[in-house]
């Protein structure tokens, strides 16, 4: 009977610690996802700026070619 109680306590404590780890992991995962989304939005903005500058350069080159 003592072995059963010890086993139950060990399983119970293991269950409690594993639940708290999951909560921490979820919070860390959310933080990482937010950082990734911020980087993606910044990347989209930079890509749009680059495309605009490429169009301007192409237009300038066409103007130079026509001279």
Buried (B, 14 or more C-beta within 10 A) or exposed (E): EEEEEEEEEEEEEEEEEEEEEEEEEEEEEEEEEEEEEEEEEEEEEEEEEEEEEEEEEEEEEEEEEEE
